[in-house]
Structure formats: structure tokens, C-alpha cells
Amino acid sequence: MSEISAPAYCQDCGRANAASAQRCLWCGVLLRRGTLQRFEPTRVEIGYLGGIDGLEDPTTVSLTISGSGIEVRSLAPGSKLNKISAYSIIDARVVDASTATDGGRKRASWWWWLLLGPFALLVRGQKLPDVKQHDYILTLRYNSGDEIRSAVFHREDRMGLSLVEGLARIVSALVQRTVKYP
């Protein structure tokens, strides 16, 4: 007979997680036995829009989130590495900037033209589905000297929302970990 293991409770948010969980399902940080679990680095390719010195033009970048902060590297050869310290990160926000365009209407079929002649122009065709242009924006606010800056990234694919929201959760967990346990 198998033994049921007790859930592991996150010391940060207090919610229950599986006993074998590495991170809290709810807040991203799982503390067990008074120690902080290792913060695994996350790497993803994402579109860059602006907000970081040294990266001027919108381009695709490699974004790495680790316990020490965020590293942004352009995929162009010879590009330099830009780092944002974990202690300077304020927060991460997600915006769904997707737009939907009207699909329009399909013209009347040929048999309407045979039946009605030029009056077939008055027959409304079938409505075509709307077309969605996906665009999900991730904004990272951070301190740079005496000013607060925003680094803006985006994904333009169907799965972009889940990816961008996941990155925002990871950054929020990093901020919570850094603020509470420097």
C-alpha cells in the first residue's frame, strides 16, 4: 500500500503544493525547511521593443532570467550582453495588445446570380470569421541610477500570452525573493 505524502506549504504565500514540487504553483517561490529553493534560470527568445541602453532598434533577443537578475542579449552577431540586477527590478506587467480585424463577408454564390441576376448584389453573403493579430507585451520596470526605466518585450504568436504571463510570474517571484531575502 502506498503512502500519501503530506503537501508542502509555501512559506511565502502559505498555499499547498505537491510534496515533490520545486517551486510554488501559486507564487513561483517554494521555501522548505527554512531554506530557499534554487532559482532555476529561464531562457527564451522574445521580441525587444525598447527601454535598455545599448539596444536601440527593435530586434529578437535572448532573455535569461536567473537568481542574479535578467540578461538580455541581441541575437545579432557581435552584440553585447545587457544585465539588469535582481535588486533593481521593480515589477513585471503583461498587456494583451492583440487586435481583431473584421473578416468581412463572402460574396453571394453563383446560383444567386443565376436566380436573381444583378439583384444578387443585394443578397448578403456569409460572414467570415474575424482575424486576430496576436501581440502580447511584457513590460519590466527597473531602477537605473536615479530613474525608473521600462524594458518592453513582445510576442506575436498564438502561444505568446502564456509565455509572457509565465515570464511575468518568474520575474515577480524573483522580485519577491530578492526583496524578502537579499
Secondary structure, 3 states (H helix, E strand, C coil): CCCCCCCEECCCCCCEECCCCCCCCCCCCCEECCEECCCCCEEEEEEEEECCCCCCCCEEEEEEEECCEEEEEECCCCCCEEEEEHHHEEEEEEEECCEEECCCECCCCHHHHHHHHHHHHHCCCCECCCEEECCEEEEEEEEECCEEEEEEEEECCCCHHHHHHHHHHHHHHHHHHHHHCC
